Amino acid sequence: MYKVKDINLWKEGERKIEWARQHMPVLNLIRERFEKEKPFKGITIGMALHLEAKTAVLAETLMLGGAKIAITGCNPLSTQDDVAAACAKKGMHVYAWRGETREEYYENLNRVLDHEPDIIIDDGCDLIFLVHTKRTELLDKIIGACEETTTGIIRLKAMEREGALKFPVMDVNDAYTKYLFDNRYGTGQSAMDGIIRTTNLLIAGKTVVVAGYGWCGRGVAMRAKGLGADVIVTEVNPIRALEARMDGFRVMKMDKAAEEGDIFITTTGCKDVIRKEHILKMKDGAILANAGHFDNEINKRDLESLAKEIKEVRANILEYNLGDKKIYLLGKGRLVNLACADGHPCEVMDMSFSNQALAAEYLLKNRDKLENRVYRIPYEIDEGIAKLKLKSMGIEIDELTEEQKRYLEDWREGT
Ligand code: ADE
């Protein structure tokens, strides 16, 4: 069963998937093993992820491992219709198209749940949240879930604290081979890619304001600087603010940064980071983009209320004419790297999705031992992915000698 924009788009989708697959060597190794061992035989996996080519490679890996796949997007603007069609053509149950309304988005999440999944793979926690609130009849059957992103983990930890979590969840986001690469280098490159593709403007010589200096913000600030921008960071956390300053960035309040910025990129995971009081101070022509999970970091209602006219001036660029100035919003304030580009690079998603595949297998193998908690990815899985990634890159590293191992373990031994 499927509900996609146009099934005839599948060939172009398949070409994209093939390209992604060729650049995901670690996941390919896992797929080869899964094909032989079929660890998910008889298991239904319900997925809500950004439905683009790398996600399709993860889904087919699980399918070849024996799983039945029901999949939808986790953001109304990130689904690529040709990829969704290709997934349907492969026999997955797909319910997703680009530009879903809010109602359609939730209908599609529910359609995935109608398949009564044993395992959930989520990005942002909307699917897990839906099971816990409106589809509680499914809770008994669910073995557990894997969550992809910081925003989802924040929600899940709050549920865990309140004792509201009804199955174990594997925290893929906090695996080292995920956040150190995906959140930093992935978001850094793909957010700038989305902005550059969409605007066709030069970054060098511009002032770029990055809101938030978590792993995503670090990546974006680093790449904006590399492209020649003067980068300002805004933060609420004093330690992160200090780090940003010592990494060489200017740090100030958004109130002040608003007057200076040419391009603003939010990466905080919090709402209303850019709001009326800031918009009023911005320069004519300021460009706003969001790289956080939800589209509430830039207050769109404030933009609308200030605007005398709103029009699309280029694909994915809305112009808000405030009378005395014009402000531009990219990708309707949704994740700029997915709404305006193709998401993170393949090599990065190779590691993130290898964590997802192995976390799902771990859930299944340890189903009798796990409690209704949020679990970190076991270090052996994380380290194993790093080793395979290094191997795929042709990089060898040193090993400790026996004497060095003894030295590190023996607290009595000095210099
Ligand atoms: N592609 C698939 N999932 C993604 C994610 N969470 N971020 C960026 N690109 C992606």
Boltz pocket constraint, residues with backbone or C-beta under 6 A from the ligand:
constraints:
  - pocket:
      binder: B
      contacts: [[A, 49], [A, 50], [A, 51], [A, 52], [A, 54], [A, 55], [A, 123], [A, 148], [A, 149], [A, 186], [A, 337], [A, 338], [A, 342], [A, 343], [A, 344], [A, 349]]
      max_distance: 6.0
